Amino acid sequence: EFLFGDQATNKTNVFWTPMIAGNSYDKMMLGAVCHNYGVAFKKTQYLIAPFYSIGRKNISGIAEWSYSILPKSTIKLARVGVSVKSFKDGVEDRSEFVNLSPYLFMKLGNRQNASPFTHNLLFQSSYTNRLRNSTTSEEMGGFVKYAFDYSKSDYVVNGNVRTDYIQGVSNSNQMG
């Protein structure tokens, strides 16, 4: 279905829309987005957005997949997923990056008990491969983020704590 639809529960819903995007290296990109996101909750969600890069004359894009679990207690929602991105990365003719980021998101608490507090925990790792002319570099890392909100009818207090770790794994010069 185009853009979004009626979310028929007895059918597999696939939505699509044409897309124009851009950045300073890829220039203008033309593509389409295909997804199953909607108003109704789905355990498995995905989004695929391939683009043809006018500047790179190659395929760029993003993809996302996630699976959600609704445990009975302690965790309101757990979502495991992976995100993939590939774009041009510099002014050189042969420059691009590919990033792979698996994650685990948890909304903590009990769904049966209403509380003004919400607590979220996100674990995300990242692997990036960069190619610039004949040099390839790899980075691995990740982060952990804790976020909280306290909501009352006349005010909201929120905050978060995050710690990151990134390490260059390798750097090689490919002649040839």
C-alpha positions in Angstrom: 0.0 0.0 0.0 1.2 3.5 -0.7 2.5 5.6 2.3 0.3 4.0 5.0 -2.9 2.0 5.2 -5.6 0.6 7.3 -3.4 -1.9 9.2 -5.6 -4.9 8.5 -4.8 -7.4 11.3 -5.4 -10.5 9.1 -2.9 -9.3 6.4 0.8 -8.6 6.2 1.0 -4.9 5.7 3.8 -3.5 3.5 3.9 0.2 2.8 6.0 2.1 0.4 6.6 5.7 -0.7 9.0 7.4 -3.1 11.8 9.4 -1.4 14.2 12.2 -2.2 17.2 12.6 0.2 20.6 14.2 0.1 23.8 15.0 1.8 27.0 16.9 0.9 28.8 13.9 -0.5 26.2 11.8 -2.1 24.4 14.9 -3.4 20.8 14.2 -4.3 19.5 10.6 -3.8 16.4 9.1 -5.3 14.8 6.0 -3.9 11.9 4.4 -2.2 11.1 3.4 1.4 9.4 0.1 2.1 8.3 -0.6 5.7 5.7 -2.2 7.9 5.5 0.6 10.6 2.1 1.7 11.6 -0.2 2.8 14.4 -1.0 -0.8 15.5 1.8 -2.6 17.5 3.8 -5.2 15.6 6.4 -7.5 17.2 8.5 -7.4 14.1 9.2 -4.1 12.3 11.4 -3.2 9.4 12.3 -0.4 7.1 14.4 -0.6 3.9 15.3 2.6 2.1 17.7 2.1 -0.9 18.7 5.2 -2.8 20.5 5.9 -6.0 23.2 8.5 -5.2 23.6 11.0 -8.0 26.9 12.2 -6.6 28.4 8.7 -6.1 26.6 7.0 -8.9 26.0 4.1 -6.7 23.5 2.7 -4.2 23.3 4.3 -0.7 20.7 3.8 1.9 19.5 2.6 5.3 17.8 -0.5 6.7 16.3 -1.2 10.1 14.9 -4.4 11.6 13.6 -4.9 15.2 11.7 -7.5 17.2 9.7 -6.4 20.3 8.9 -8.5 23.4 6.3 -7.6 26.0 7.4 -9.5 29.2 4.9 -10.0 32.1 6.9 -8.0 34.7 10.1 -6.0 35.4 10.4 -4.9 31.8 7.5 -3.1 30.0 9.1 -3.5 26.6 12.2 -5.1 25.2 13.3 -4.5 21.6 16.2 -6.1 19.9 17.2 -4.8 16.5 19.9 -3.9 14.0 20.4 -0.8 11.8 22.6 -0.7 8.6 23.7 2.5 6.8 25.8 3.1 3.7 26.7 6.4 2.3 29.6 8.3 0.6 32.1 9.6 3.1 34.4 12.3 1.7 35.2 14.2 -1.5 37.4 11.4 -2.9 36.0 9.3 -5.8 36.3 6.1 -3.8 35.0 7.0 -0.4 32.2 5.3 1.5 31.2 4.0 4.8 29.1 1.1 6.0 27.8 1.0 9.5 26.2 -1.9 11.3 24.6 -1.2 14.7 22.8 -3.9 16.7 20.9 -2.8 19.8 18.8 -3.8 22.8 16.3 -1.3 24.1 14.4 -1.9 27.4 11.6 0.2 28.9 11.8 -0.8 32.6 8.9 -1.3 35.0 5.7 -3.2 35.3 3.0 -2.6 32.6 0.3 -3.3 35.2 1.4 -0.5 37.6 0.9 3.1 36.5 3.8 5.3 37.7 4.9 8.9 37.0 8.5 7.5 36.5 9.7 5.9 33.3 13.1 4.3 33.0 14.8 3.3 29.7 18.0 1.4 29.0 19.7 1.2 25.6 22.7 -1.0 24.8 24.0 -0.4 21.3 27.2 -1.5 19.5 28.6 -0.3 16.3 30.9 -1.5 13.5 32.0 1.0 10.8 34.0 0.2 7.8 35.4 3.3 5.9 37.0 3.3 2.5 38.8 6.5 1.3 40.6 6.0 -2.0 42.9 3.0 -1.2 42.8 3.2 2.6 40.3 1.1 4.6 39.7 1.7 8.3 37.5 -0.1 10.8 36.0 1.1 14.1 34.1 -0.9 16.7 32.4 0.4 19.8 29.2 1.0 21.5 27.4 2.8 24.2 25.0 2.3 27.1 22.4 5.0 27.9 20.0 5.2 30.8 17.2 7.8 30.6 14.4 8.6 33.1 11.3 10.8 33.1 9.2 12.0 36.0 5.9 13.3 34.7 3.2 15.1 36.6 0.2 17.1 35.2 2.0 20.5 35.5 5.7 19.6 35.0 8.2 17.0 33.6 11.7 16.2 34.8 14.0 14.1 32.7 17.6 13.2 32.4 20.0 10.7 31.0 23.4 9.2 31.5 25.5 7.8 28.6 28.9 6.2 28.3 30.6 5.5 25.0 33.5 3.3 23.9 35.1 3.5 20.4 38.2 1.7 19.2 40.0 1.8 15.9 40.3 -1.9 14.9 42.4 -1.7 11.8 43.8 0.7 9.2 45.1 -0.7 5.9 46.4 0.7 2.7 45.2 -1.4 -0.3 47.5 -0.9 -3.2 46.3 -1.9 -6.5 
